[in-house]
Amino acid sequence: MGKSGLTLGALGGEHTFNGQAAALLMRHYPEFTSIAYFPTSDAVLEAALSGEVTAGCGQEQTSKDGFHRGTQARISAPGSKLYVVAEISQRYQCSLLCKPGGTVEQVRWVLGHTGSIASSRPWLERNLPGVMIETVDTNSIGAARAVLEGDGSIASVGSPDLAREFGLSEVVSQIDNGSVVNYWAVSLWPLFDPAPDRVVVTGRLRGEPQMAELVCGLRDTGFNLHAVYPRATGTALYEYDYVFRFWGKGRLEQVQALLARLPAMRLAGAWRSHDGRADKNSGSTDHSGPAH
C-alpha cells in the first residue's frame, strides 16, 4: 500500500470474528498500526466513508453463503468512492457459548451476529430443534453479555476467545462445519499496490463489448477472471452493476492503461492477498489463487 500508520475499523472488539480478522490484516499488512472498534457493521462503514479510519474491515464472502451482498453493493454502486485495499481469509470456528454451569438441554434461545448465525444455523437446527435463533443487530459481544446475564436458557454463537473474555462455557466447539470467511479492508483512498496479485474492477453494463475487452485485456496483462458479482439495477434487462475479481500477477500501470480505454469501468482495488487461516489454526491451507 505504500503508506504507514493507518487505522483499521472493526466490529465490536478484539474477540469478535471481525475483530480477529482485523488483527490478521494488521499482521499481514503492517501499514495498519491500530484498530478502532465500532458497535455495528454500518458504523464501521460510516467511519471509513467519513475518513475517521483509513479503512473498514468487512466480509467479502463466506464459503457457506457466497458473496456478502451489502459489501458488494457498496463497492459496485455507480459513484462509489470505496476501494478494496487489503484482504484476509480465516476460518470462523464458531462455538456454542452458555452461562457457566449451563447445559445444552437448558437452551431455549440462541443469539449471534449475521455471519456466525448463518454458518452455524444447520447445526443449530439439527441439534437444537425448536430453539429460537435470533440474529442480533450489533455484534457477538452483546450476545455474550445477554448469555452471562441470563438464567441459562440463552446461549450465543461466538469465538472461543470471546468465551474466555466473558467467562462463558464453551459447551460445543466448531459448529459451523468448517466455514471460511474472506474479509476486505475498504477505504476512501486508492491504496493500490504497484505489483498486485488481486484486482477488482466495477462497472454498470448491459452486455457492452467492454466486458469482453476487460476480461481479455486483463488476461493479456497477467490476470485471470476469478469471480463475478452481478447486482441487478432494476431498470433494464441484462443491466447489472458488476464486481469483477481477478487474480494473477502483473503491473498496476498496465491495468490502469487498459481501464483508461474502458470508460464504463472503475479500478476498485489492486492489492496483494494473504490467507490468514494458517495463522489462526492448523488445517487446510488451500488458496483461492496463487499463494504469496
PyMOL commands that set and color helices and strands:
alter all, ss='L'
color gray80, all
select helices_A, chain A and resi 17-28+41-50+69-76+104-106+114-127+140-149+160-166+210-221+252-259+277-280
alter helices_A, ss='H'
color red, helices_A
select strands_A, chain A and resi 6-11+32-38+55-62+66-67+83-91+95-98+109-112+132-135+154-158+169-172+180-187+198-205+223-232+240-248+265-271+274-275
alter strands_A, ss='S'
color yellow, strands_A
deselect
rebuild
show_as cartoon
